[in-house]
Amino acid sequence: ELHLFAPALNNEAWLWVNGHYVGRRDYERWVPQRELDMDVSDFLRPGKVNTIALRVRTDIKRYPTQGIRERMFLYAKPEDDAEQGAQGKAQ
C-alpha cells in the first residue's frame, strides 16, 4: 500500500489523486492540527505523472496559522501491516 502522510494540517481536509476523490478528514473542534494518513494505492499510476490535490479548510479564525503545517510525503506501508489491517477489517 502507498499512503499520503501529512504530519500536521489545520483542520478539515479533502484529497484527490489524478482527479479521483480519495477521502476526507473531518473537522474536529478544539484540535488545532492533526495528521492525515490516507491509502492512495488505487489512485496512483506507476511510471506516469500523478497529480495530488489537497484542499484544507482554513477559515477558522481561532488559530493564527492555518493550512498545511509540515511537509507531506508518500510512503509504502510494510506488507505485514497491510495484511494485518485487512485481516482486522474482515473480522
Jmol script that loads the backbone (N, CA, C; Angstrom):
load data "model"
ATOM      1  N   GLU A   1       0.833  -1.187   0.000  1.00  0.00           N
ATOM      2  CA  GLU A   1       0.000   0.000   0.000  1.00  0.00           C
ATOM      3  C   GLU A   1       0.874   1.245   0.000  1.00  0.00           C
ATOM      4  N   LEU A   2       0.452   2.245  -0.749  1.00  0.00           N
ATOM      5  CA  LEU A   2       1.109   3.551  -0.734  1.00  0.00           C
ATOM      6  C   LEU A   2       0.190   4.547  -0.058  1.00  0.00           C
ATOM      7  N   HIS A   3       0.744   5.303   0.878  1.00  0.00           N
ATOM      8  CA  HIS A   3      -0.037   6.261   1.661  1.00  0.00           C
ATOM      9  C   HIS A   3       0.506   7.668   1.473  1.00  0.00           C
ATOM     10  N   LEU A   4      -0.400   8.642   1.530  1.00  0.00           N
ATOM     11  CA  LEU A   4      -0.007  10.037   1.624  1.00  0.00           C
ATOM     12  C   LEU A   4      -0.102  10.416   3.092  1.00  0.00           C
ATOM     13  N   PHE A   5       0.970  10.985   3.618  1.00  0.00           N
ATOM     14  CA  PHE A   5       1.012  11.356   5.028  1.00  0.00           C
ATOM     15  C   PHE A   5       1.326  12.831   5.157  1.00  0.00           C
ATOM     16  N   ALA A   6       0.509  13.533   5.931  1.00  0.00           N
ATOM     17  CA  ALA A   6       0.758  14.930   6.281  1.00  0.00           C
ATOM     18  C   ALA A   6       0.795  14.990   7.802  1.00  0.00           C
ATOM     19  N   PRO A   7       1.935  15.315   8.396  1.00  0.00           N
ATOM     20  CA  PRO A   7       2.050  15.282   9.859  1.00  0.00           C
ATOM     21  C   PRO A   7       1.193  16.302  10.585  1.00  0.00           C
ATOM     22  N   ALA A   8       0.899  17.442   9.937  1.00  0.00           N
ATOM     23  CA  ALA A   8       0.154  18.491  10.647  1.00  0.00           C
ATOM     24  C   ALA A   8      -0.650  19.341   9.680  1.00  0.00           C
ATOM     25  N   LEU A   9      -1.974  19.202   9.768  1.00  0.00           N
ATOM     26  CA  LEU A   9      -2.901  20.026   8.985  1.00  0.00           C
ATOM     27  C   LEU A   9      -3.879  20.692   9.930  1.00  0.00           C
ATOM     28  N   ASN A  10      -4.265  21.901   9.611  1.00  0.00           N
ATOM     29  CA  ASN A  10      -5.337  22.600  10.338  1.00  0.00           C
ATOM     30  C   ASN A  10      -6.515  22.706   9.387  1.00  0.00           C
ATOM     31  N   ASN A  11      -7.607  22.188   9.478  1.00  0.00           N
ATOM     32  CA  ASN A  11      -8.123  21.151  10.325  1.00  0.00           C
ATOM     33  C   ASN A  11      -8.846  20.146   9.451  1.00  0.00           C
ATOM     34  N   GLU A  12      -9.808  20.593   8.637  1.00  0.00           N
ATOM     35  CA  GLU A  12     -10.577  19.698   7.775  1.00  0.00           C
ATOM     36  C   GLU A  12      -9.875  19.609   6.419  1.00  0.00           C
ATOM     37  N   ALA A  13      -9.867  18.421   5.801  1.00  0.00           N
ATOM     38  CA  ALA A  13      -9.147  18.263   4.540  1.00  0.00           C
ATOM     39  C   ALA A  13      -9.839  17.266   3.620  1.00  0.00           C
ATOM     40  N   TRP A  14      -9.701  17.508   2.299  1.00  0.00           N
ATOM     41  CA  TRP A  14     -10.219  16.637   1.253  1.00  0.00           C
ATOM     42  C   TRP A  14      -9.056  16.301   0.329  1.00  0.00           C
ATOM     43  N   LEU A  15      -9.004  15.060  -0.190  1.00  0.00           N
ATOM     44  CA  LEU A  15      -7.876  14.620  -1.014  1.00  0.00           C
ATOM     45  C   LEU A  15      -8.364  14.019  -2.329  1.00  0.00           C
ATOM     46  N   TRP A  16      -7.702  14.419  -3.427  1.00  0.00           N
ATOM     47  CA  TRP A  16      -7.933  13.848  -4.753  1.00  0.00           C
ATOM     48  C   TRP A  16      -6.593  13.414  -5.320  1.00  0.00           C
ATOM     49  N   VAL A  17      -6.580  12.307  -6.064  1.00  0.00           N
ATOM     50  CA  VAL A  17      -5.386  11.862  -6.778  1.00  0.00           C
ATOM     51  C   VAL A  17      -5.803  11.581  -8.217  1.00  0.00           C
ATOM     52  N   ASN A  18      -5.136  12.241  -9.151  1.00  0.00           N
ATOM     53  CA  ASN A  18      -5.427  12.098 -10.576  1.00  0.00           C
ATOM     54  C   ASN A  18      -6.910  12.325 -10.877  1.00  0.00           C
ATOM     55  N   GLY A  19      -7.498  13.302 -10.203  1.00  0.00           N
ATOM     56  CA  GLY A  19      -8.893  13.662 -10.442  1.00  0.00           C
ATOM     57  C   GLY A  19      -9.910  12.787  -9.737  1.00  0.00           C
ATOM     58  N   HIS A  20      -9.466  11.784  -8.982  1.00  0.00           N
ATOM     59  CA  HIS A  20     -10.373  10.887  -8.268  1.00  0.00           C
ATOM     60  C   HIS A  20     -10.396  11.251  -6.780  1.00  0.00           C
ATOM     61  N   TYR A  21     -11.589  11.366  -6.244  1.00  0.00           N
ATOM     62  CA  TYR A  21     -11.751  11.682  -4.828  1.00  0.00           C
ATOM     63  C   TYR A  21     -11.300  10.498  -3.985  1.00  0.00           C
ATOM     64  N   VAL A  22     -10.365  10.736  -3.073  1.00  0.00           N
ATOM     65  CA  VAL A  22      -9.832   9.678  -2.214  1.00  0.00           C
ATOM     66  C   VAL A  22     -10.553   9.662  -0.869  1.00  0.00           C
ATOM     67  N   GLY A  23     -10.741  10.833  -0.273  1.00  0.00           N
ATOM     68  CA  GLY A  23     -11.398  10.855   1.024  1.00  0.00           C
ATOM     69  C   GLY A  23     -11.306  12.204   1.699  1.00  0.00           C
ATOM     70  N   ARG A  24     -11.858  12.233   2.903  1.00  0.00           N
ATOM     71  CA  ARG A  24     -11.958  13.466   3.678  1.00  0.00           C
ATOM     72  C   ARG A  24     -11.583  13.181   5.126  1.00  0.00           C
ATOM     73  N   ARG A  25     -10.905  14.130   5.712  1.00  0.00           N
ATOM     74  CA  ARG A  25     -10.672  14.086   7.144  1.00  0.00           C
ATOM     75  C   ARG A  25     -11.577  15.141   7.749  1.00  0.00           C
ATOM     76  N   ASP A  26     -12.463  14.719   8.622  1.00  0.00           N
ATOM     77  CA  ASP A  26     -13.465  15.607   9.200  1.00  0.00           C
ATOM     78  C   ASP A  26     -12.862  16.677  10.089  1.00  0.00           C
ATOM     79  N   TYR A  27     -13.600  17.768  10.192  1.00  0.00           N
ATOM     80  CA  TYR A  27     -13.265  18.840  11.111  1.00  0.00           C
ATOM     81  C   TYR A  27     -13.410  18.313  12.534  1.00  0.00           C
ATOM     82  N   GLU A  28     -12.464  18.666  13.382  1.00  0.00           N
ATOM     83  CA  GLU A  28     -12.557  18.284  14.784  1.00  0.00           C
ATOM     84  C   GLU A  28     -12.361  19.533  15.625  1.00  0.00           C
ATOM     85  N   ARG A  29     -13.377  19.866  16.367  1.00  0.00           N
ATOM     86  CA  ARG A  29     -13.352  21.087  17.158  1.00  0.00           C
ATOM     87  C   ARG A  29     -12.293  21.021  18.253  1.00  0.00           C
ATOM     88  N   TRP A  30     -11.661  22.123  18.478  1.00  0.00           N
ATOM     89  CA  TRP A  30     -10.665  22.323  19.532  1.00  0.00           C
ATOM     90  C   TRP A  30      -9.351  21.588  19.294  1.00  0.00           C
ATOM     91  N   VAL A  31      -9.140  21.068  18.117  1.00  0.00           N
ATOM     92  CA  VAL A  31      -7.863  20.420  17.810  1.00  0.00           C
ATOM     93  C   VAL A  31      -7.180  21.246  16.720  1.00  0.00           C
ATOM     94  N   PRO A  32      -6.144  21.991  17.057  1.00  0.00           N
ATOM     95  CA  PRO A  32      -5.557  22.904  16.085  1.00  0.00           C
ATOM     96  C   PRO A  32      -4.860  22.230  14.911  1.00  0.00           C
ATOM     97  N   GLN A  33      -4.227  21.122  15.123  1.00  0.00           N
ATOM     98  CA  GLN A  33      -3.598  20.423  13.996  1.00  0.00           C
ATOM     99  C   GLN A  33      -3.569  18.929  14.257  1.00  0.00           C
ATOM    100  N   ARG A  34      -3.760  18.183  13.166  1.00  0.00           N
ATOM    101  CA  ARG A  34      -3.762  16.724  13.247  1.00  0.00           C
ATOM    102  C   ARG A  34      -3.085  16.176  12.003  1.00  0.00           C
ATOM    103  N   GLU A  35      -2.729  14.913  12.057  1.00  0.00           N
ATOM    104  CA  GLU A  35      -2.123  14.281  10.895  1.00  0.00           C
ATOM    105  C   GLU A  35      -3.198  13.744   9.949  1.00  0.00           C
ATOM    106  N   LEU A  36      -2.782  13.543   8.716  1.00  0.00           N
ATOM    107  CA  LEU A  36      -3.618  12.924   7.692  1.00  0.00           C
ATOM    108  C   LEU A  36      -2.821  11.744   7.155  1.00  0.00           C
ATOM    109  N   ASP A  37      -3.429  10.583   7.067  1.00  0.00           N
ATOM    110  CA  ASP A  37      -2.762   9.387   6.556  1.00  0.00           C
ATOM    111  C   ASP A  37      -3.786   8.610   5.740  1.00  0.00           C
ATOM    112  N   MET A  38      -3.670   8.673   4.400  1.00  0.00           N
ATOM    113  CA  MET A  38      -4.657   8.024   3.523  1.00  0.00           C
ATOM    114  C   MET A  38      -3.982   7.106   2.520  1.00  0.00           C
ATOM    115  N   ASP A  39      -4.606   5.961   2.295  1.00  0.00           N
ATOM    116  CA  ASP A  39      -4.153   4.995   1.299  1.00  0.00           C
ATOM    117  C   ASP A  39      -4.514   5.527  -0.089  1.00  0.00           C
ATOM    118  N   VAL A  40      -3.508   5.757  -0.926  1.00  0.00           N
ATOM    119  CA  VAL A  40      -3.737   6.280  -2.275  1.00  0.00           C
ATOM    120  C   VAL A  40      -3.352   5.258  -3.345  1.00  0.00           C
ATOM    121  N   SER A  41      -3.114   4.026  -2.956  1.00  0.00           N
ATOM    122  CA  SER A  41      -2.634   2.980  -3.865  1.00  0.00           C
ATOM    123  C   SER A  41      -3.497   2.815  -5.106  1.00  0.00           C
ATOM    124  N   ASP A  42      -4.792   2.799  -4.930  1.00  0.00           N
ATOM    125  CA  ASP A  42      -5.705   2.534  -6.053  1.00  0.00           C
ATOM    126  C   ASP A  42      -5.794   3.699  -7.030  1.00  0.00           C
ATOM    127  N   PHE A  43      -5.251   4.843  -6.676  1.00  0.00           N
ATOM    128  CA  PHE A  43      -5.412   6.040  -7.492  1.00  0.00           C
ATOM    129  C   PHE A  43      -4.131   6.469  -8.208  1.00  0.00           C
ATOM    130  N   LEU A  44      -2.984   5.924  -7.815  1.00  0.00           N
ATOM    131  CA  LEU A  44      -1.717   6.279  -8.438  1.00  0.00           C
ATOM    132  C   LEU A  44      -1.492   5.478  -9.710  1.00  0.00           C
ATOM    133  N   ARG A  45      -0.794   6.085 -10.674  1.00  0.00           N
ATOM    134  CA  ARG A  45      -0.455   5.427 -11.937  1.00  0.00           C
ATOM    135  C   ARG A  45       1.062   5.261 -11.974  1.00  0.00           C
ATOM    136  N   PRO A  46       1.565   4.066 -11.664  1.00  0.00           N
ATOM    137  CA  PRO A  46       3.017   3.852 -11.638  1.00  0.00           C
ATOM    138  C   PRO A  46       3.660   4.183 -12.989  1.00  0.00           C
ATOM    139  N   GLY A  47       4.803   4.872 -12.934  1.00  0.00           N
ATOM    140  CA  GLY A  47       5.545   5.193 -14.144  1.00  0.00           C
ATOM    141  C   GLY A  47       5.000   6.378 -14.919  1.00  0.00           C
ATOM    142  N   LYS A  48       3.943   7.014 -14.426  1.00  0.00           N
ATOM    143  CA  LYS A  48       3.352   8.162 -15.108  1.00  0.00           C
ATOM    144  C   LYS A  48       3.319   9.360 -14.167  1.00  0.00           C
ATOM    145  N   VAL A  49       3.049  10.512 -14.740  1.00  0.00           N
ATOM    146  CA  VAL A  49       2.898  11.714 -13.918  1.00  0.00           C
ATOM    147  C   VAL A  49       1.586  11.609 -13.154  1.00  0.00           C
ATOM    148  N   ASN A  50       1.637  11.853 -11.854  1.00  0.00           N
ATOM    149  CA  ASN A  50       0.450  11.802 -11.000  1.00  0.00           C
ATOM    150  C   ASN A  50       0.212  13.190 -10.406  1.00  0.00           C
ATOM    151  N   THR A  51      -1.056  13.524 -10.255  1.00  0.00           N
ATOM    152  CA  THR A  51      -1.428  14.807  -9.663  1.00  0.00           C
ATOM    153  C   THR A  51      -2.142  14.565  -8.346  1.00  0.00           C
ATOM    154  N   ILE A  52      -1.641  15.176  -7.291  1.00  0.00           N
ATOM    155  CA  ILE A  52      -2.256  15.067  -5.966  1.00  0.00           C
ATOM    156  C   ILE A  52      -2.763  16.447  -5.581  1.00  0.00           C
ATOM    157  N   ALA A  53      -4.046  16.530  -5.247  1.00  0.00           N
ATOM    158  CA  ALA A  53      -4.643  17.799  -4.830  1.00  0.00           C
ATOM    159  C   ALA A  53      -5.219  17.638  -3.437  1.00  0.00           C
ATOM    160  N   LEU A  54      -4.887  18.568  -2.570  1.00  0.00           N
ATOM    161  CA  LEU A  54      -5.367  18.548  -1.198  1.00  0.00           C
ATOM    162  C   LEU A  54      -6.007  19.895  -0.894  1.00  0.00           C
ATOM    163  N   ARG A  55      -7.239  19.864  -0.453  1.00  0.00           N
ATOM    164  CA  ARG A  55      -7.931  21.080  -0.030  1.00  0.00           C
ATOM    165  C   ARG A  55      -7.999  21.068   1.491  1.00  0.00           C
ATOM    166  N   VAL A  56      -7.571  22.157   2.102  1.00  0.00           N
ATOM    167  CA  VAL A  56      -7.601  22.263   3.554  1.00  0.00           C
ATOM    168  C   VAL A  56      -8.466  23.458   3.932  1.00  0.00           C
ATOM    169  N   ARG A  57      -9.418  23.235   4.797  1.00  0.00           N
ATOM    170  CA  ARG A  57     -10.289  24.321   5.266  1.00  0.00           C
ATOM    171  C   ARG A  57      -9.478  25.227   6.187  1.00  0.00           C
ATOM    172  N   THR A  58      -9.414  26.502   5.823  1.00  0.00           N
ATOM    173  CA  THR A  58      -8.580  27.437   6.577  1.00  0.00           C
ATOM    174  C   THR A  58      -9.356  28.660   7.049  1.00  0.00           C
ATOM    175  N   ASP A  59     -10.655  28.561   7.179  1.00  0.00           N
ATOM    176  CA  ASP A  59     -11.458  29.736   7.540  1.00  0.00           C
ATOM    177  C   ASP A  59     -11.824  29.783   9.018  1.00  0.00           C
ATOM    178  N   ILE A  60     -11.141  29.020   9.831  1.00  0.00           N
ATOM    179  CA  ILE A  60     -11.413  29.008  11.258  1.00  0.00           C
ATOM    180  C   ILE A  60     -10.527  30.072  11.904  1.00  0.00           C
ATOM    181  N   LYS A  61     -11.107  31.088  12.449  1.00  0.00           N
ATOM    182  CA  LYS A  61     -10.364  32.251  12.957  1.00  0.00           C
ATOM    183  C   LYS A  61      -9.675  32.004  14.297  1.00  0.00           C
ATOM    184  N   ARG A  62      -9.989  30.921  14.950  1.00  0.00           N
ATOM    185  CA  ARG A  62      -9.468  30.636  16.285  1.00  0.00           C
ATOM    186  C   ARG A  62      -7.944  30.454  16.294  1.00  0.00           C
ATOM    187  N   TYR A  63      -7.383  29.957  15.203  1.00  0.00           N
ATOM    188  CA  TYR A  63      -5.961  29.639  15.179  1.00  0.00           C
ATOM    189  C   TYR A  63      -5.216  30.626  14.292  1.00  0.00           C
ATOM    190  N   PRO A  64      -4.065  31.123  14.732  1.00  0.00           N
ATOM    191  CA  PRO A  64      -3.345  32.145  13.961  1.00  0.00           C
ATOM    192  C   PRO A  64      -2.717  31.611  12.672  1.00  0.00           C
ATOM    193  N   THR A  65      -2.395  30.335  12.624  1.00  0.00           N
ATOM    194  CA  THR A  65      -1.817  29.754  11.411  1.00  0.00           C
ATOM    195  C   THR A  65      -2.734  28.641  10.931  1.00  0.00           C
ATOM    196  N   GLN A  66      -2.882  28.531   9.639  1.00  0.00           N
ATOM    197  CA  GLN A  66      -3.821  27.580   9.058  1.00  0.00           C
ATOM    198  C   GLN A  66      -3.163  26.801   7.930  1.00  0.00           C
ATOM    199  N   GLY A  67      -3.838  25.740   7.500  1.00  0.00           N
ATOM    200  CA  GLY A  67      -3.409  25.003   6.319  1.00  0.00           C
ATOM    201  C   GLY A  67      -2.432  23.886   6.613  1.00  0.00           C
ATOM    202  N   ILE A  68      -1.527  23.675   5.658  1.00  0.00           N
ATOM    203  CA  ILE A  68      -0.532  22.611   5.749  1.00  0.00           C
ATOM    204  C   ILE A  68       0.630  23.132   6.584  1.00  0.00           C
ATOM    205  N   ARG A  69       0.906  22.488   7.691  1.00  0.00           N
ATOM    206  CA  ARG A  69       1.902  22.987   8.645  1.00  0.00           C
ATOM    207  C   ARG A  69       3.273  22.326   8.497  1.00  0.00           C
ATOM    208  N   GLU A  70       3.312  21.124   7.925  1.00  0.00           N
ATOM    209  CA  GLU A  70       4.591  20.428   7.755  1.00  0.00           C
ATOM    210  C   GLU A  70       4.601  19.724   6.406  1.00  0.00           C
ATOM    211  N   ARG A  71       5.775  19.353   5.964  1.00  0.00           N
ATOM    212  CA  ARG A  71       5.945  18.720   4.654  1.00  0.00           C
ATOM    213  C   ARG A  71       5.217  17.372   4.580  1.00  0.00           C
ATOM    214  N   MET A  72       4.492  17.167   3.488  1.00  0.00           N
ATOM    215  CA  MET A  72       3.782  15.904   3.258  1.00  0.00           C
ATOM    216  C   MET A  72       4.687  14.962   2.470  1.00  0.00           C
ATOM    217  N   PHE A  73       4.401  13.654   2.549  1.00  0.00           N
ATOM    218  CA  PHE A  73       5.185  12.694   1.787  1.00  0.00           C
ATOM    219  C   PHE A  73       4.376  11.430   1.527  1.00  0.00           C
ATOM    220  N   LEU A  74       4.820  10.674   0.523  1.00  0.00           N
ATOM    221  CA  LEU A  74       4.258   9.354   0.229  1.00  0.00           C
ATOM    222  C   LEU A  74       5.159   8.310   0.870  1.00  0.00           C
ATOM    223  N   TYR A  75       4.548   7.242   1.369  1.00  0.00           N
ATOM    224  CA  TYR A  75       5.354   6.148   1.907  1.00  0.00           C
ATOM    225  C   TYR A  75       4.670   4.826   1.608  1.00  0.00           C
ATOM    226  N   ALA A  76       5.472   3.774   1.541  1.00  0.00           N
ATOM    227  CA  ALA A  76       4.953   2.423   1.328  1.00  0.00           C
ATOM    228  C   ALA A  76       4.748   1.774   2.689  1.00  0.00           C
ATOM    229  N   LYS A  77       3.536   1.322   2.934  1.00  0.00           N
ATOM    230  CA  LYS A  77       3.236   0.645   4.188  1.00  0.00           C
ATOM    231  C   LYS A  77       3.755  -0.788   4.079  1.00  0.00           C
ATOM    232  N   PRO A  78       4.491  -1.269   5.073  1.00  0.00           N
ATOM    233  CA  PRO A  78       5.006  -2.647   5.008  1.00  0.00           C
ATOM    234  C   PRO A  78       3.875  -3.654   4.782  1.00  0.00           C
ATOM    235  N   GLU A  79       4.164  -4.684   3.994  1.00  0.00           N
ATOM    236  CA  GLU A  79       3.140  -5.678   3.662  1.00  0.00           C
ATOM    237  C   GLU A  79       2.542  -6.325   4.901  1.00  0.00           C
ATOM    238  N   ASP A  80       3.335  -6.566   5.934  1.00  0.00           N
ATOM    239  CA  ASP A  80       2.814  -7.176   7.159  1.00  0.00           C
ATOM    240  C   ASP A  80       1.734  -6.309   7.775  1.00  0.00           C
ATOM    241  N   ASP A  81       1.952  -4.995   7.808  1.00  0.00           N
ATOM    242  CA  ASP A  81       0.950  -4.070   8.353  1.00  0.00           C
ATOM    243  C   ASP A  81      -0.315  -4.077   7.510  1.00  0.00           C
ATOM    244  N   ALA A  82      -0.152  -4.086   6.179  1.00  0.00           N
ATOM    245  CA  ALA A  82      -1.303  -4.070   5.279  1.00  0.00           C
ATOM    246  C   ALA A  82      -2.126  -5.349   5.437  1.00  0.00           C
ATOM    247  N   GLU A  83      -1.441  -6.486   5.556  1.00  0.00           N
ATOM    248  CA  GLU A  83      -2.149  -7.760   5.721  1.00  0.00           C
ATOM    249  C   GLU A  83      -2.895  -7.804   7.048  1.00  0.00           C
ATOM    250  N   GLN A  84      -2.272  -7.335   8.122  1.00  0.00           N
ATOM    251  CA  GLN A  84      -2.921  -7.318   9.419  1.00  0.00           C
ATOM    252  C   GLN A  84      -4.144  -6.404   9.408  1.00  0.00           C
ATOM    253  N   GLY A  85      -4.028  -5.253   8.708  1.00  0.00           N
ATOM    254  CA  GLY A  85      -5.153  -4.327   8.593  1.00  0.00           C
ATOM    255  C   GLY A  85      -6.320  -4.969   7.860  1.00  0.00           C
ATOM    256  N   ALA A  86      -6.021  -5.712   6.775  1.00  0.00           N
ATOM    257  CA  ALA A  86      -7.073  -6.380   6.002  1.00  0.00           C
ATOM    258  C   ALA A  86      -7.722  -7.490   6.824  1.00  0.00           C
ATOM    259  N   GLN A  87      -6.923  -8.224   7.594  1.00  0.00           N
ATOM    260  CA  GLN A  87      -7.480  -9.287   8.426  1.00  0.00           C
ATOM    261  C   GLN A  87      -8.349  -8.706   9.528  1.00  0.00           C
ATOM    262  N   GLY A  88      -7.922  -7.581  10.098  1.00  0.00           N
ATOM    263  CA  GLY A  88      -8.701  -6.940  11.161  1.00  0.00           C
ATOM    264  C   GLY A  88     -10.036  -6.438  10.656  1.00  0.00           C
ATOM    265  N   LYS A  89     -10.081  -5.936   9.408  1.00  0.00           N
ATOM    266  CA  LYS A  89     -11.332  -5.458   8.832  1.00  0.00           C
ATOM    267  C   LYS A  89     -12.283  -6.599   8.555  1.00  0.00           C
ATOM    268  N   ALA A  90     -11.738  -7.776   8.203  1.00  0.00           N
ATOM    269  CA  ALA A  90     -12.575  -8.923   7.855  1.00  0.00           C
ATOM    270  C   ALA A  90     -13.220  -9.546   9.101  1.00  0.00           C
ATOM    271  N   GLN A  91     -12.628  -9.334  10.265  1.00  0.00           N
ATOM    272  CA  GLN A  91     -13.136  -9.975  11.492  1.00  0.00           C
ATOM    273  C   GLN A  91     -14.313  -9.249  12.049  1.00  0.00           C
TER     274      GLN A  91
END
end "model"
wireframe off; spacefill off
backbone 0.3
color backbone group
